[in-house]
Amino acid sequence: MDKVSEFVCGLDSEMSSFVMSPKTVMMKSPNSVQVKSPKHIQMKGKLVCQSGPTNTYVVSTPIGDMEIISCPRGLHSLQQMAPNDKDFIPSPGTMVTVKSQMYQDNGYTYKPAVLCVQWLQHYFAADKSNLNSTPPVCSSVYQTGTFTEAVCKTLQNKVTFGQLISYGSLASMCGNARACRAVGMAMRNNQISLIMPCHRVIQSGGKVGNYSGGQKNKIKEWLLKHEGAEI
């Protein structure tokens, strides 16, 4: 068994052993990114959707700690915990591992979170052959039939590792060539970073453009160089 498989199996086994305790204290993480949707309700600091309560995991990566929020059925969020790139120092040798999780005793096996950790390991190892199998995203994250859903799914499925696309071209691929601004808004509000690769969307003139509202442009450049994109 390779190191990736060994780690994931161990994590899956560990998470499946937890049992809900009536004395469990629900703590709300100050860094939690919570996706707001009509299908979501808030319960004692925990985000709950139709598929069950979420759990939050902090994962170490070469671009700093990332936060995974997942319900039993799919991801709700994958984001860097740092608010900007002011102190960004890439660490290519950092292993992708789970550092902590918010709720220890919830009775669920969060398979989407396990798959997300595995996917991140492949991504930062530039293992392109294993990136097509992405972890599921909860259906509550994007409303079905919206332009935002079309943008995110088109980007995920059509713009692969190392490829670049302009806002206008992505809008055209989604059926509305004039919707560049709407594409930009969808990218800015993207909750599932890397997997929904908004960092691959650049300006029509070839400039890299902003990332996370201009707060993480250094990180965008690093990600594109990591993928071998021509920038």
C-alpha positions as CSV (number, residue, x, y, z in Angstrom):
1,M,0.0,0.0,0.0
2,D,1.4,3.4,-0.9
3,K,1.7,6.3,1.6
4,V,-1.3,8.1,0.2
5,S,-3.6,5.0,0.5
6,E,-2.2,4.1,3.9
7,F,-2.9,7.6,5.2
8,V,-6.4,7.8,3.8
9,C,-7.3,4.4,5.1
10,G,-6.1,5.3,8.5
11,L,-8.0,8.6,8.5
12,D,-11.2,6.9,7.3
13,S,-10.9,4.2,10.0
14,E,-10.2,6.9,12.7
15,M,-13.2,9.0,11.7
16,S,-15.6,6.1,11.5
17,S,-14.9,5.1,15.1
18,F,-16.4,8.3,16.6
19,V,-19.7,8.0,18.5
20,M,-21.9,11.0,19.5
21,S,-21.7,11.7,23.2
22,P,-24.6,13.6,24.9
23,K,-22.0,15.7,26.6
24,T,-20.3,16.8,23.5
25,V,-19.6,20.5,23.6
26,M,-20.2,22.3,20.3
27,M,-17.5,24.9,19.7
28,K,-17.6,27.3,16.8
29,S,-14.3,27.9,15.0
30,P,-13.5,31.6,14.5
31,N,-12.1,30.6,11.1
32,S,-15.0,28.6,9.8
33,V,-16.2,29.4,6.3
34,Q,-19.9,28.7,6.3
35,V,-21.8,28.5,3.1
36,K,-25.2,30.2,3.3
37,S,-28.1,28.5,1.4
38,P,-31.8,28.1,1.9
39,K,-31.1,24.4,2.6
40,H,-28.8,25.2,5.5
41,I,-29.8,25.8,9.1
42,Q,-27.6,26.8,12.0
43,M,-27.6,24.6,15.2
44,K,-25.5,25.4,18.2
45,G,-22.6,26.7,16.1
46,K,-22.7,23.7,13.7
47,L,-23.8,24.0,10.1
48,V,-26.5,21.6,9.2
49,C,-27.9,20.7,5.7
50,Q,-30.4,18.1,4.6
51,S,-27.7,15.5,4.5
52,G,-26.7,16.0,8.2
53,P,-24.4,18.1,10.3
54,T,-21.0,19.2,9.0
55,N,-17.6,18.7,10.5
56,T,-14.6,21.0,10.0
57,Y,-11.0,19.8,9.4
58,V,-7.8,21.7,9.3
59,V,-5.3,20.4,6.8
60,S,-1.6,21.3,6.3
61,T,-0.6,22.0,2.7
62,P,2.4,23.6,0.8
63,I,0.4,26.8,0.6
64,G,-0.5,26.9,4.3
65,D,-3.3,25.5,6.4
66,M,-6.6,24.8,4.6
67,E,-10.0,24.2,6.1
68,I,-12.4,21.5,4.8
69,I,-16.1,21.7,5.8
70,S,-18.0,18.6,4.9
71,C,-21.4,17.0,5.6
72,P,-21.8,13.2,5.2
73,R,-22.7,13.6,1.5
74,G,-20.3,16.3,0.1
75,L,-18.0,19.2,0.6
76,H,-19.4,22.6,1.7
77,S,-16.1,24.5,1.6
78,L,-12.4,24.1,0.9
79,Q,-10.5,27.3,1.7
80,Q,-7.2,28.6,2.9
81,M,-7.3,29.8,6.5
82,A,-5.1,32.8,6.0
83,P,-7.2,35.8,5.0
84,N,-4.5,37.2,2.6
85,D,-1.1,36.5,1.1
86,K,0.8,39.1,3.2
87,D,2.8,36.4,5.1
88,F,2.6,33.8,2.3
89,I,5.8,31.6,2.1
90,P,5.2,28.5,0.0
91,S,6.5,25.2,1.5
92,P,6.6,22.6,-1.3
93,G,7.9,19.9,1.1
94,T,4.9,20.2,3.5
95,M,2.8,17.0,3.6
96,V,-0.9,17.2,3.2
97,T,-2.2,15.8,6.6
98,V,-5.1,16.5,8.9
99,K,-4.0,18.6,11.8
100,S,-7.3,18.8,13.7
101,Q,-11.1,18.5,13.4
102,M,-13.8,20.5,15.2
103,Y,-16.1,17.8,16.4
104,Q,-14.7,14.5,17.6
105,D,-17.9,12.6,18.4
106,N,-20.5,13.0,15.7
107,G,-21.2,9.4,14.7
108,Y,-20.6,10.0,11.0
109,T,-17.9,8.9,8.6
110,Y,-17.1,11.9,6.5
111,K,-16.0,10.2,3.3
112,P,-16.0,13.4,1.2
113,A,-13.5,14.9,3.6
114,V,-11.3,11.8,3.4
115,L,-11.5,11.9,-0.4
116,C,-10.7,15.7,-0.3
117,V,-7.5,15.0,1.6
118,Q,-6.5,12.3,-0.8
119,W,-7.2,14.7,-3.8
120,L,-5.1,17.4,-2.2
121,Q,-2.2,15.0,-1.8
122,H,-2.3,14.2,-5.5
123,Y,-2.7,17.8,-6.4
124,F,0.3,19.1,-4.6
125,A,2.3,16.1,-5.8
126,A,1.4,17.2,-9.4
127,D,-0.1,13.7,-9.9
128,K,-2.4,14.6,-12.8
129,S,-3.5,11.1,-13.4
130,N,-5.5,11.0,-10.2
131,L,-7.1,14.5,-10.2
132,N,-10.1,13.6,-12.4
133,S,-11.7,11.8,-9.6
134,T,-12.8,14.7,-7.4
135,P,-14.6,14.5,-4.0
136,P,-18.3,15.1,-4.1
137,V,-19.7,18.6,-3.4
138,C,-22.9,18.9,-1.5
139,S,-25.8,19.8,-3.7
140,S,-26.7,22.7,-1.4
141,V,-23.5,24.6,-2.3
142,Y,-24.7,25.6,-5.8
143,Q,-28.4,26.0,-6.6
144,T,-29.3,23.7,-9.5
145,G,-29.8,25.4,-12.9
146,T,-28.1,28.7,-12.0
147,F,-25.4,30.4,-14.1
148,T,-23.0,30.1,-11.1
149,E,-23.5,26.3,-11.1
150,A,-22.8,26.2,-14.9
151,V,-19.7,28.3,-14.5
152,C,-18.2,26.2,-11.6
153,K,-19.0,22.8,-13.2
154,T,-17.7,23.9,-16.6
155,L,-14.5,25.2,-15.1
156,Q,-14.0,22.0,-13.1
157,N,-14.7,19.7,-16.0
158,K,-13.2,21.5,-18.9
159,V,-10.2,23.5,-17.6
160,T,-7.7,21.0,-16.3
161,F,-4.4,21.0,-14.5
162,G,-2.0,23.6,-16.1
163,Q,-4.6,25.1,-18.5
164,L,-5.8,28.7,-18.5
165,I,-9.0,30.4,-19.6
166,S,-10.1,34.0,-19.7
167,Y,-13.3,35.3,-18.1
168,G,-14.8,35.9,-21.5
169,S,-14.0,32.4,-22.8
170,L,-15.5,30.8,-19.8
171,A,-18.6,32.9,-20.1
172,S,-18.9,31.7,-23.8
173,M,-18.5,28.1,-22.8
174,C,-21.4,28.6,-20.4
175,G,-23.6,30.0,-23.1
176,N,-23.4,33.7,-22.4
177,A,-20.4,35.4,-23.9
178,R,-21.4,38.8,-22.4
179,A,-21.5,37.5,-18.8
180,C,-17.8,38.2,-17.9
181,R,-18.8,40.1,-14.8
182,A,-21.0,37.3,-13.6
183,V,-18.2,34.8,-14.1
184,G,-15.9,37.1,-12.1
185,M,-18.5,37.2,-9.3
186,A,-18.8,33.4,-9.3
187,M,-15.1,33.1,-9.1
188,R,-14.8,35.5,-6.2
189,N,-17.6,33.7,-4.3
190,N,-16.2,30.2,-5.0
191,Q,-16.4,28.1,-1.8
192,I,-14.5,25.0,-3.2
193,S,-11.0,26.3,-4.1
194,L,-8.5,24.3,-6.2
195,I,-11.2,21.6,-7.0
196,M,-13.3,24.4,-8.6
197,P,-10.1,25.9,-10.0
198,C,-10.9,29.6,-10.2
199,H,-7.1,30.3,-10.0
200,R,-7.0,29.1,-13.7
201,V,-9.2,32.0,-14.8
202,I,-7.1,35.0,-16.1
203,Q,-7.7,38.3,-17.9
204,S,-8.2,38.3,-21.6
205,G,-4.9,40.2,-22.2
206,G,-3.0,37.4,-20.5
207,K,-2.4,39.0,-17.1
208,V,-2.9,36.7,-14.2
209,G,-5.5,38.9,-12.5
210,N,-6.9,38.8,-9.0
211,Y,-7.4,35.9,-6.7
212,S,-9.8,35.9,-3.8
213,G,-10.7,39.5,-4.4
214,G,-7.1,40.5,-4.9
215,Q,-6.1,39.3,-1.4
216,K,-4.2,36.2,-2.6
217,N,-2.6,37.1,-5.9
218,K,0.8,35.6,-4.9
219,I,-0.8,32.3,-4.1
220,K,-2.6,32.3,-7.5
221,E,0.8,32.8,-9.3
222,W,2.4,30.0,-7.2
223,L,-0.5,27.6,-8.0
224,L,-0.2,28.3,-11.8
225,K,3.6,27.8,-11.7
226,H,3.1,24.6,-9.7
227,E,0.8,23.4,-12.5
228,G,3.3,24.4,-15.2
229,A,1.0,27.0,-16.7
230,E,2.5,29.5,-19.1
231,I,2.1,32.9,-17.4
